[in-house]
Amino acid sequence: MKLQDDLLCKRIGSAIKEDGFLSHCPITVNCLNGTAYLRGKVETPEQRIEAERIARHTYGVKSVVNELGFYRHSLRG
């Protein structure tokens, strides 16, 4: 399973980096037994949804655990 999990992580990570909407977000992907774990920070709920969509639609992924958080923006100008 380790080899398959490594391949899944590479596929998901590459797809996220190639996505212009997500390429600047620090997202880490870990895989275990076909489950993809997404960790890191995004700016919007839409980015969080898109990252999960990419992972879910990657061939071989059985499930996705989306642990992505959001950046806290300062209210100061």
Biotite code that builds the C-alpha atoms (Angstrom):
import biotite.structure as struc

atoms = struc.array([
    struc.Atom([0.000, 0.000, 0.000], chain_id="A", res_id=1, res_name="MET", atom_name="CA", element="C"),
    struc.Atom([2.847, 2.407, 0.690], chain_id="A", res_id=2, res_name="LYS", atom_name="CA", element="C"),
    struc.Atom([3.766, 2.692, -2.985], chain_id="A", res_id=3, res_name="LEU", atom_name="CA", element="C"),
    struc.Atom([0.141, 3.316, -3.972], chain_id="A", res_id=4, res_name="GLN", atom_name="CA", element="C"),
    struc.Atom([-0.242, 5.935, -1.236], chain_id="A", res_id=5, res_name="ASP", atom_name="CA", element="C"),
    struc.Atom([2.927, 7.703, -2.370], chain_id="A", res_id=6, res_name="ASP", atom_name="CA", element="C"),
    struc.Atom([1.604, 7.784, -5.931], chain_id="A", res_id=7, res_name="LEU", atom_name="CA", element="C"),
    struc.Atom([-1.745, 9.187, -4.769], chain_id="A", res_id=8, res_name="LEU", atom_name="CA", element="C"),
    struc.Atom([-0.007, 11.932, -2.802], chain_id="A", res_id=9, res_name="CYS", atom_name="CA", element="C"),
    struc.Atom([2.088, 12.907, -5.811], chain_id="A", res_id=10, res_name="LYS", atom_name="CA", element="C"),
    struc.Atom([-0.957, 12.989, -8.103], chain_id="A", res_id=11, res_name="ARG", atom_name="CA", element="C"),
    struc.Atom([-3.005, 15.112, -5.714], chain_id="A", res_id=12, res_name="ILE", atom_name="CA", element="C"),
    struc.Atom([-0.113, 17.433, -4.867], chain_id="A", res_id=13, res_name="GLY", atom_name="CA", element="C"),
    struc.Atom([0.691, 18.002, -8.538], chain_id="A", res_id=14, res_name="SER", atom_name="CA", element="C"),
    struc.Atom([-2.945, 18.710, -9.389], chain_id="A", res_id=15, res_name="ALA", atom_name="CA", element="C"),
    struc.Atom([-3.206, 21.246, -6.552], chain_id="A", res_id=16, res_name="ILE", atom_name="CA", element="C"),
    struc.Atom([0.022, 22.989, -7.606], chain_id="A", res_id=17, res_name="LYS", atom_name="CA", element="C"),
    struc.Atom([-1.162, 23.163, -11.216], chain_id="A", res_id=18, res_name="GLU", atom_name="CA", element="C"),
    struc.Atom([-4.495, 24.691, -10.193], chain_id="A", res_id=19, res_name="ASP", atom_name="CA", element="C"),
    struc.Atom([-4.179, 28.486, -10.469], chain_id="A", res_id=20, res_name="GLY", atom_name="CA", element="C"),
    struc.Atom([-6.778, 28.918, -7.733], chain_id="A", res_id=21, res_name="PHE", atom_name="CA", element="C"),
    struc.Atom([-4.722, 26.900, -5.221], chain_id="A", res_id=22, res_name="LEU", atom_name="CA", element="C"),
    struc.Atom([-1.111, 26.995, -6.411], chain_id="A", res_id=23, res_name="SER", atom_name="CA", element="C"),
    struc.Atom([-0.059, 29.638, -3.853], chain_id="A", res_id=24, res_name="HIS", atom_name="CA", element="C"),
    struc.Atom([-1.691, 27.893, -0.872], chain_id="A", res_id=25, res_name="CYS", atom_name="CA", element="C"),
    struc.Atom([0.543, 25.856, 1.457], chain_id="A", res_id=26, res_name="PRO", atom_name="CA", element="C"),
    struc.Atom([-1.327, 22.564, 1.276], chain_id="A", res_id=27, res_name="ILE", atom_name="CA", element="C"),
    struc.Atom([0.219, 19.312, 2.459], chain_id="A", res_id=28, res_name="THR", atom_name="CA", element="C"),
    struc.Atom([-1.145, 15.972, 1.286], chain_id="A", res_id=29, res_name="VAL", atom_name="CA", element="C"),
    struc.Atom([-0.613, 12.729, 3.174], chain_id="A", res_id=30, res_name="ASN", atom_name="CA", element="C"),
    struc.Atom([-2.129, 9.407, 2.146], chain_id="A", res_id=31, res_name="CYS", atom_name="CA", element="C"),
    struc.Atom([-2.745, 6.227, 4.087], chain_id="A", res_id=32, res_name="LEU", atom_name="CA", element="C"),
    struc.Atom([-4.542, 3.188, 2.675], chain_id="A", res_id=33, res_name="ASN", atom_name="CA", element="C"),
    struc.Atom([-6.237, 5.257, -0.027], chain_id="A", res_id=34, res_name="GLY", atom_name="CA", element="C"),
    struc.Atom([-7.366, 8.040, 2.300], chain_id="A", res_id=35, res_name="THR", atom_name="CA", element="C"),
    struc.Atom([-6.022, 11.492, 1.444], chain_id="A", res_id=36, res_name="ALA", atom_name="CA", element="C"),
    struc.Atom([-5.433, 13.917, 4.318], chain_id="A", res_id=37, res_name="TYR", atom_name="CA", element="C"),
    struc.Atom([-5.345, 17.596, 3.327], chain_id="A", res_id=38, res_name="LEU", atom_name="CA", element="C"),
    struc.Atom([-3.654, 19.989, 5.755], chain_id="A", res_id=39, res_name="ARG", atom_name="CA", element="C"),
    struc.Atom([-2.571, 23.583, 5.528], chain_id="A", res_id=40, res_name="GLY", atom_name="CA", element="C"),
    struc.Atom([-4.158, 26.990, 5.014], chain_id="A", res_id=41, res_name="LYS", atom_name="CA", element="C"),
    struc.Atom([-6.380, 28.501, 2.347], chain_id="A", res_id=42, res_name="VAL", atom_name="CA", element="C"),
    struc.Atom([-7.922, 31.941, 2.002], chain_id="A", res_id=43, res_name="GLU", atom_name="CA", element="C"),
    struc.Atom([-11.533, 31.115, 1.142], chain_id="A", res_id=44, res_name="THR", atom_name="CA", element="C"),
    struc.Atom([-14.125, 28.389, 1.625], chain_id="A", res_id=45, res_name="PRO", atom_name="CA", element="C"),
    struc.Atom([-14.138, 27.950, -2.167], chain_id="A", res_id=46, res_name="GLU", atom_name="CA", element="C"),
    struc.Atom([-10.443, 27.049, -2.132], chain_id="A", res_id=47, res_name="GLN", atom_name="CA", element="C"),
    struc.Atom([-11.067, 24.513, 0.617], chain_id="A", res_id=48, res_name="ARG", atom_name="CA", element="C"),
    struc.Atom([-13.844, 22.937, -1.450], chain_id="A", res_id=49, res_name="ILE", atom_name="CA", element="C"),
    struc.Atom([-11.723, 22.939, -4.619], chain_id="A", res_id=50, res_name="GLU", atom_name="CA", element="C"),
    struc.Atom([-8.786, 21.206, -2.907], chain_id="A", res_id=51, res_name="ALA", atom_name="CA", element="C"),
    struc.Atom([-11.115, 18.511, -1.619], chain_id="A", res_id=52, res_name="GLU", atom_name="CA", element="C"),
    struc.Atom([-12.727, 18.135, -5.051], chain_id="A", res_id=53, res_name="ARG", atom_name="CA", element="C"),
    struc.Atom([-9.321, 17.625, -6.659], chain_id="A", res_id=54, res_name="ILE", atom_name="CA", element="C"),
    struc.Atom([-8.408, 14.970, -4.103], chain_id="A", res_id=55, res_name="ALA", atom_name="CA", element="C"),
    struc.Atom([-11.770, 13.161, -4.386], chain_id="A", res_id=56, res_name="ARG", atom_name="CA", element="C"),
    struc.Atom([-11.525, 13.009, -8.176], chain_id="A", res_id=57, res_name="HIS", atom_name="CA", element="C"),
    struc.Atom([-8.003, 11.589, -8.165], chain_id="A", res_id=58, res_name="THR", atom_name="CA", element="C"),
    struc.Atom([-8.004, 7.989, -9.346], chain_id="A", res_id=59, res_name="TYR", atom_name="CA", element="C"),
    struc.Atom([-7.430, 5.580, -6.466], chain_id="A", res_id=60, res_name="GLY", atom_name="CA", element="C"),
    struc.Atom([-8.607, 7.851, -3.649], chain_id="A", res_id=61, res_name="VAL", atom_name="CA", element="C"),
    struc.Atom([-11.107, 6.076, -1.397], chain_id="A", res_id=62, res_name="LYS", atom_name="CA", element="C"),
    struc.Atom([-11.840, 8.973, 0.946], chain_id="A", res_id=63, res_name="SER", atom_name="CA", element="C"),
    struc.Atom([-10.658, 12.470, 1.852], chain_id="A", res_id=64, res_name="VAL", atom_name="CA", element="C"),
    struc.Atom([-10.124, 14.033, 5.263], chain_id="A", res_id=65, res_name="VAL", atom_name="CA", element="C"),
    struc.Atom([-10.127, 17.797, 4.761], chain_id="A", res_id=66, res_name="ASN", atom_name="CA", element="C"),
    struc.Atom([-8.285, 19.474, 7.637], chain_id="A", res_id=67, res_name="GLU", atom_name="CA", element="C"),
    struc.Atom([-7.578, 22.705, 5.772], chain_id="A", res_id=68, res_name="LEU", atom_name="CA", element="C"),
    struc.Atom([-7.850, 25.854, 7.840], chain_id="A", res_id=69, res_name="GLY", atom_name="CA", element="C"),
    struc.Atom([-8.161, 29.505, 6.926], chain_id="A", res_id=70, res_name="PHE", atom_name="CA", element="C"),
    struc.Atom([-5.711, 32.378, 7.172], chain_id="A", res_id=71, res_name="TYR", atom_name="CA", element="C"),
    struc.Atom([-6.664, 34.976, 9.735], chain_id="A", res_id=72, res_name="ARG", atom_name="CA", element="C"),
    struc.Atom([-6.657, 38.372, 8.077], chain_id="A", res_id=73, res_name="HIS", atom_name="CA", element="C"),
    struc.Atom([-5.714, 41.428, 10.041], chain_id="A", res_id=74, res_name="SER", atom_name="CA", element="C"),
    struc.Atom([-8.375, 44.107, 10.380], chain_id="A", res_id=75, res_name="LEU", atom_name="CA", element="C"),
    struc.Atom([-5.687, 46.770, 10.321], chain_id="A", res_id=76, res_name="ARG", atom_name="CA", element="C"),
    struc.Atom([-4.974, 48.487, 7.014], chain_id="A", res_id=77, res_name="GLY", atom_name="CA", element="C"),
])
